[in-house]
């Protein structure tokens, strides 16, 4: 007696081949070290913008991971400040014995995230931004996972802004669905 297989079992090798081809095609032939970190031209220039600014960005994760996940960060510029302060969590720092949470001064907080153009997901300027900045700074200082990073379920780069949003009254932002790890802050 011969049994005929129908449907998926017969197509499994084809699906495996197609899936493998898609994964390989989505991987960059160049390393993350050479991926673009140029400004995207989204953030107001601090040299010509005196008002306070609060922005949250999201960009696809590097390589094929970007199909499923984003990296998010927060940028603030107090009134008349010459630079933005950028707050973000970066996992590879933990492997080097450094804190995951980074705080840096930048003229361009909207730089590409290793080849991926950032998307502005929250923008507040003026008086309300000026009121939010000290609250954000306070929440950053209280962030409980400064030295921890785990891709899934968190804490990771998306846990950080999700936690800040939860802690700062008046910071009414929403992270994208692809912000894997944002639920860890709940």
VENQUIRA-V770202 format. One record per backbone hydrogen bond with DSSP energy under -0.5 kcal/mol. CO is the residue of the C=O (numbers start at 1). NH is the residue of the N-H. Records with the same first field share a line. If there is no record, write none. Layout:
# VENQUIRA-V770202
CO=NH / NH
This chain:
# VENQUIRA-V770202
2=4
3=5
6=9
7=10 / 11
8=11 / 12
11=15
12=16
13=17
14=18
15=19
16=20
17=21
18=22
19=23
20=24
21=25
22=26
23=27
24=27
31=34
32=35
36=115
38=112
45=48 / 49
48=50
50=80
52=126
53=77
54=124
55=75
56=121 / 122
57=73
58=119
59=71
62=65
63=66
64=67
65=68 / 69
69=61
71=59
73=57
74=87
75=55
76=85
77=53
78=81
84=86 / 106
85=76 / 87
86=104
87=74
88=102
90=93
91=94 / 95
92=96
93=96 / 98
94=97
100=90
102=88
104=86 / 106
106=84
107=109
108=111
110=40
112=114
113=116
115=117
116=113
119=58 / 121
122=56
124=54
126=130
127=131
128=132
129=133
130=134
131=135
132=136
133=137
134=138
135=139
136=140
137=141
138=142
139=143
140=143
143=146
145=148
146=100 / 101
155=150
156=160
157=161
158=162
159=163
160=164
161=165
162=166
163=167
164=168
167=169
168=171
170=172
171=173
176=179
178=70 / 180
179=182
181=184
182=185
183=186
